[in-house]
C-alpha cells in the first residue's frame, strides 16, 4: 500500500484549525476557571502558565464566559513572541493545571483527531446560502461539533480511514450490514402495534427480507432469531472478536447488507436514511470514546426506549397545550433490540462500555412530522459560519424578511414553551442541547416549532414527589433518573442556555446587532409570558426556579482534564460542578 495524504490536509488548513481550537480552548478553560486571564487594557487579556504568557483579545459574555478572537492569540516564551496552537497550549498548561500524564497523552490523540476533522470541515465549508437549502440529514455533515467541549471530535478507536468512512464530515453514504441474533441473547421491544415482524416489513422490502431469511437458514440460525443492523465498524472491531463464540454456535448469523443508503449524523452512532427520508433513523452502538463517553447502547436502558416513548406520547396526547397549541414534535424511539454478551453480562463492576456493545434503536425522523413548506434544522446549525464569516442565522433572518429581533423572539417562542411546560406541568425535563433539539421553520424561514429527541438516555424526572408522576409506568420509572429540582433545571439552564445560547448570543451581537441585554431580555420575556399564561403553576415556578440570580457552573472540560480523565469505570461520567455563575435571565428588565 502506498501511503497517501488527504487533499484537504495541508499546512495552511492545519494551522488555521489549530489557531481556532486554541482560541476555543483558552475561552473554555477560562470559563471553567482552570486558567485566570488578567485584563491588561479593555478587551485585552493575558494568561500566565509557568514561564509562558498567552495574550489575546476577548469579549466577555453571559455566565462569565469568554469569546476569544483567534487572530489575536500570541504566545510569549522568555521574550520570544509568536503564534501557537492548542497542542502547544497543552504542553505549556500541563504542569500549571496539574493535568496527569496519562490524561495528557490521550488528550493529544483527541486533539489531533479534532484538528483533522476541523481542517476537513473548513476545506469543504459551504456558503450559508447553499447550506440553508440542505436537508436535515445533509446539514449534519457540515456542523463543527459540540461548542463547549474542546476535543469534541476525539473518536478514540477510529483510524484515519474509519473517520473517512463514518464521520459526519466525511458525508459518505453507506449501507448497513444486518445480523440475526438468537432470542436467548437478544430482546425486542416496540411501541404498541409495532412488533418485530411489522418493523422488518417497514424497514426492509420483500426481496431483502427473502434474501435475509435464506441467509439465516443457510447460516444455521433459527426462524425466531431477531434481526438488526450493525455499524460496519462495530462488526469488524467488536462483534467479530468479542462475539466469536456466538458466531461459531450460529447464535449470531450475518445476513448481508440492507438496500438503503444512510448518512451518519452528528451523534456519529445515528444514521439517517437518505434513500427514504421518511424512514426511521437507526441508532447503533460504537465502541469509540467521543465527547466524554463511550458511544454504546446501554443494556439496561435500550429495552425501555419504546416504553418511555409511549409514555411521553401519552403526556402530549392528554395535554391540549402541547398537542394543539405549541405542537411539539417528539421524535419517538419506537423500537429497540438489546443484545447481551453471555460472559460480560455476568461480571460485576466491569467498565460500562462492555455492557453497551450490541443493539439498535429505531427513531422517527423529523421529516415525517413536517407540514408543507416546513423545514427542520438542528439547533446546532444556527452557530454555523461560512468562510466569509457570514452566518446561517443571518441568512435565515434575511430570508424571513423580518427584523432580527422578531426572528429571535420567534425562536424563543418555538423552543421554550414546550420545554417549560414539560418541566412545570409534568416534572419532566429533556436535554435540549444543540444536537438533540431541532427547530422547525415555516415557509418564510421563521422558527415555528420544536422537535426533540433522545428520550431513554436524556429524559429525567423530578425527585420531588409530584402527583403528575404518580402514574408513571414501572418500566419507565425504573429506568429514568430522578433529580432534585435544582439539578433538574440544569438540563435547561446548562444544556440550552449555557451550552448553546451563550454562543448564539455572542454571534447575534456581532452579526445582527442584538445586544446581550436584548437577547437575554427576549428570552426572559418568553419565560414570563409562559408563567402569566399558567398562574396555577406558581408553586412549580418557585420549585423549578430558572430565573434565580445564579446557578452552579457545570464543567465538561474540567471533568476530562482533572477529574475522570480516561479511566475505566462501571458508570458513565457526568459533568462536574465548580463554583457558581451569574444568571443573565435574572438581571434583565421584567415586563409587567
Secondary structure, DSSP 8 states (H G I E B T S, - for coil): ------TT--HHHHHHHHHHHHHHHHHHHHHTTSS--EEEETTEEEEEETTEEEEEEEEEEGGGEEEE-GGG-EEEETTEEE---HHHHHHHHHHHHT--HHHHHHHHHHHHHHHHHHHHHHHT---HHHHTTS-HHHHGGG----SS-SSTT--BT--HHHHHHHSGGG---B--EEEEE-TTTEEEEESTT--HHHHHHHHS-HHHHHHHHHHHHHTT--TT-EEEEE-HHHIIIIIHHHTHHHHHTTSEEEEEE-S--EEE-TTSSEEEESSSTTS-EEEE-EEEEETTEEE---HHHHTTHHHHHHHHHHHHHT-HIIIIIS--EE--EEEEEEE--TTGGG-SS--GGGGSSEEEEEE--GGGG--TT-EEEEGGGGG-B-TTS-BHHHHHHHHHTS-HHHHHHHHHHHHHHHHHHHHHHH-EE----TTTEEEEE-TTS-EEEEEE---TTT-EEESS--GGGTT--HHHHTTSEEE-HHHHHHHHIIIIIIIIIHHHHHHHHHHH---HHHHHHHHHHHHHHHHHHTGGGHHHHHHS-SSSSEEEEEESHHIIIIISTT---SS----EEEEEEE-TTTSS----
